[in-house]
Amino acid sequence: LNGNINMGNEITGQNAKLNISALSSPEFGTILGIRVMQGIIGEKKEVVLLDEVNSNSAFKMELNVLIQINKKGYLRVEAETKSVQAKHLAMTNPIWITPPE
């Protein structure tokens, strides 16, 4: 698949390259990690495709991931942070995916 797809859009293809960038601040704390989730149409639970820990304890984290598309559904990303006071979770909108027929 070539081109940039924004969250909320739909793509059809065999693979999707995700360029993920998470940015936090002192208010929300350092990034603990990023998860890539896949939901399959007709299934009740999401699948964790990638669970990457941020070993730097930094406020920024970037990943480039190639995902194989074999079922109709969606991809979304979660980023978890930890400040002095609490943990926080941010979630993207989905990118809807369809494998080629």
Backbone bond lengths (Angstrom), bond angles and torsions (degrees), N, CA, C in turn:
res aa  C-N    CA-C-N  psi(-1)  N-CA   C-N-CA  omega(-1)  CA-C   N-CA-C  phi
1 L - - - 1.456 - - 1.515 108.46 -
2 N 1.296 117.33 128.51 1.458 122.31 178.67 1.517 109.66 -112.41
3 G 1.315 116.01 147.15 1.457 121.30 177.29 1.508 111.77 108.15
4 N 1.317 115.02 168.47 1.457 121.70 179.57 1.515 109.76 -99.43
5 I 1.301 115.44 132.04 1.462 121.89 178.20 1.524 107.34 -118.41
6 N 1.303 116.86 130.29 1.454 121.04 178.77 1.519 110.69 -89.41
7 M 1.330 114.74 158.64 1.455 119.98 177.60 1.522 109.25 -57.46
8 G 1.323 116.29 141.23 1.449 122.18 -179.01 1.516 113.04 93.53
9 N 1.334 117.58 -14.99 1.461 121.09 179.66 1.519 110.65 -86.48
10 E 1.329 115.92 175.21 1.464 122.22 -179.57 1.519 109.67 -121.17
11 I 1.341 116.57 141.48 1.461 121.70 177.08 1.519 109.98 -129.80
12 T 1.324 115.44 153.12 1.457 122.14 172.77 1.517 107.04 -125.38
13 G 1.319 116.97 129.34 1.456 120.46 -179.96 1.513 111.21 172.32
14 Q 1.327 115.84 174.50 1.467 121.25 179.38 1.517 111.96 -84.89
15 N 1.342 117.01 -30.76 1.462 121.87 -177.51 1.521 109.61 -137.85
16 A 1.322 114.73 153.63 1.461 121.36 173.87 1.522 107.63 -132.05
17 K 1.321 116.61 126.68 1.465 120.99 175.69 1.522 107.28 -96.39
18 L 1.315 115.33 117.59 1.461 120.93 -179.90 1.522 108.95 -98.40
19 N 1.317 116.30 125.34 1.462 122.68 172.44 1.519 105.89 -105.72
20 I 1.323 116.27 103.58 1.463 122.47 -171.69 1.519 109.48 -106.25
21 S 1.320 115.65 130.94 1.453 121.29 177.38 1.531 108.19 -134.24
22 A 1.320 116.83 121.25 1.464 122.05 178.65 1.531 108.01 -115.87
23 L 1.321 115.84 135.54 1.456 122.05 -178.14 1.519 108.67 -133.00
24 S 1.327 117.31 129.26 1.458 122.19 -179.85 1.528 109.15 -119.80
25 S 1.322 116.00 -173.10 1.466 122.52 -179.85 1.529 108.40 -143.91
26 P 1.331 117.91 167.55 1.477 118.94 177.50 1.532 113.20 -56.92
27 E 1.332 117.82 -30.11 1.466 120.77 179.05 1.527 112.08 -61.54
28 F 1.353 116.56 -40.57 1.467 120.89 -178.11 1.522 112.65 -101.15
29 G 1.324 118.52 -10.81 1.458 122.18 173.50 1.517 114.21 91.46
30 T 1.316 113.73 -179.68 1.455 120.24 -178.98 1.532 110.82 -73.53
31 I 1.313 115.24 155.92 1.456 120.82 -179.14 1.524 109.14 -80.83
32 L 1.324 116.81 122.97 1.464 122.13 177.74 1.521 110.86 -80.04
33 G 1.346 116.31 -37.42 1.456 118.89 -178.67 1.507 112.49 176.49
34 I 1.334 113.70 174.12 1.463 122.74 -179.91 1.524 108.30 -128.12
35 R 1.344 115.21 137.34 1.461 121.35 175.17 1.523 109.35 -120.75
36 V 1.323 116.16 138.22 1.462 121.89 171.80 1.519 106.56 -105.41
37 M 1.332 115.62 123.45 1.458 122.37 -175.97 1.525 109.54 -112.21
38 Q 1.348 115.71 144.79 1.457 120.65 175.07 1.520 108.79 -125.49
39 G 1.317 115.19 129.49 1.452 121.77 172.92 1.514 108.28 -107.78
40 I 1.308 117.02 137.90 1.457 122.83 179.63 1.529 107.98 -109.92
41 I 1.332 116.71 131.90 1.465 121.02 179.10 1.531 108.96 -59.15
42 G 1.333 116.13 128.63 1.457 121.89 179.67 1.523 113.88 93.28
43 E 1.319 118.56 -10.24 1.470 122.36 178.25 1.523 108.84 -100.81
44 K 1.324 116.60 151.97 1.461 120.76 -175.91 1.527 113.61 -91.55
45 K 1.331 117.73 -22.36 1.461 120.16 -176.48 1.518 110.77 -118.24
46 E 1.315 114.84 146.81 1.456 120.95 173.47 1.528 109.37 -81.42
47 V 1.329 115.32 159.24 1.459 122.40 177.85 1.529 107.91 -113.99
48 V 1.325 116.72 136.00 1.460 121.55 175.05 1.526 107.62 -84.11
49 L 1.340 117.00 112.20 1.461 121.18 179.65 1.522 111.69 -85.21
50 L 1.321 116.60 -29.97 1.462 121.63 -178.39 1.512 108.65 -152.38
51 D 1.327 116.83 135.01 1.463 122.69 176.31 1.519 106.54 -132.78
52 E 1.331 116.20 93.56 1.464 122.44 -173.02 1.526 110.04 -102.54
53 V 1.326 117.08 124.41 1.461 122.96 179.49 1.527 109.10 -88.33
54 N 1.326 116.12 140.08 1.461 122.06 177.59 1.528 108.02 -88.67
55 S 1.306 117.31 100.53 1.463 121.63 -175.92 1.525 113.14 -75.31
56 N 1.344 118.32 -13.60 1.469 121.41 -177.54 1.517 113.19 -85.12
57 S 1.315 118.87 -14.71 1.465 122.50 -170.87 1.523 109.96 53.77
58 A 1.321 116.56 47.63 1.460 122.38 -176.87 1.525 110.98 -103.35
59 F 1.339 114.92 171.11 1.457 121.66 178.00 1.525 111.80 -89.94
60 K 1.335 118.18 -1.98 1.457 121.98 -179.65 1.521 108.91 -135.31
61 M 1.339 116.04 142.02 1.456 121.38 177.51 1.515 108.65 -147.09
62 E 1.329 116.35 133.91 1.458 121.33 179.82 1.519 109.99 -129.73
63 L 1.334 115.60 142.00 1.459 122.34 177.70 1.524 109.56 -139.36
64 N 1.314 116.12 147.48 1.462 123.22 170.01 1.518 106.40 -121.91
65 V 1.325 116.25 119.98 1.463 121.47 -172.53 1.522 109.79 -131.34
66 L 1.326 116.86 136.35 1.460 121.67 174.34 1.523 107.98 -103.21
67 I 1.335 116.68 121.96 1.456 123.10 -177.11 1.522 108.73 -113.20
68 Q 1.321 116.98 129.83 1.458 121.04 175.64 1.525 108.72 -83.73
69 I 1.325 116.04 131.75 1.464 121.69 -179.90 1.526 108.58 -100.36
70 N 1.340 116.33 113.63 1.459 118.89 179.41 1.527 113.43 -127.11
71 K 1.332 117.52 -4.72 1.461 121.34 177.25 1.516 109.27 -143.63
72 K 1.330 115.90 152.01 1.455 120.91 178.97 1.521 109.52 -73.30
73 G 1.328 115.60 132.53 1.459 119.73 -178.86 1.516 111.24 175.60
74 Y 1.329 116.11 -136.46 1.462 120.64 -179.55 1.523 110.35 -150.96
75 L 1.317 114.59 160.98 1.463 123.15 171.83 1.517 107.61 -121.19
76 R 1.314 116.05 143.25 1.459 120.46 172.77 1.524 108.06 -148.34
77 V 1.322 116.44 165.67 1.461 121.86 -176.12 1.519 109.45 -125.47
78 E 1.332 115.47 142.26 1.458 122.71 173.24 1.519 108.40 -119.32
79 A 1.324 116.30 142.00 1.465 122.16 172.48 1.523 107.66 -126.27
80 E 1.320 115.89 132.03 1.463 120.82 -179.48 1.521 109.19 -112.36
81 T 1.340 116.23 135.35 1.462 121.69 178.47 1.519 109.73 -124.04
82 K 1.340 114.54 164.48 1.465 119.87 176.78 1.517 109.17 -140.43
83 S 1.339 114.87 120.44 1.455 121.03 174.77 1.528 107.94 -102.86
84 V 1.302 116.81 -176.88 1.469 121.03 178.42 1.522 110.24 -62.03
85 Q 1.336 116.30 -34.31 1.460 120.73 -173.32 1.524 115.10 -92.76
86 A 1.336 118.32 -31.73 1.469 118.61 -172.58 1.525 111.45 -164.98
87 K 1.349 114.79 169.08 1.457 121.80 170.23 1.526 108.39 -95.36
88 H 1.339 115.50 151.34 1.454 121.33 -179.91 1.522 108.91 -133.41
89 L 1.336 116.03 150.83 1.458 121.57 179.39 1.522 108.97 -129.65
90 A 1.330 116.19 126.97 1.462 121.89 175.51 1.521 108.14 -113.24
91 M 1.334 116.78 139.10 1.467 121.77 -179.58 1.519 109.40 -128.93
92 T 1.332 115.85 139.35 1.459 119.92 176.21 1.521 110.09 -84.16
93 N 1.314 114.75 166.25 1.456 120.60 166.21 1.525 107.41 -71.48
94 P 1.333 117.80 159.85 1.466 119.02 -179.04 1.522 113.26 -77.72
95 I 1.310 114.97 157.14 1.458 123.51 163.18 1.519 104.66 -108.34
96 W 1.320 117.28 119.16 1.466 121.75 -177.44 1.515 108.98 -78.96
97 I 1.339 116.45 134.08 1.465 121.45 -174.67 1.532 110.95 -124.53
98 T 1.331 115.07 142.60 1.461 122.11 176.56 1.515 107.88 -137.24
99 P 1.353 118.33 126.76 1.462 119.23 176.00 1.524 110.37 -72.02
100 P 1.328 117.17 156.88 1.472 118.91 176.84 1.526 110.05 -66.83
101 E 1.321 115.92 151.75 1.476 119.70 -179.26 1.497 111.71 -88.68
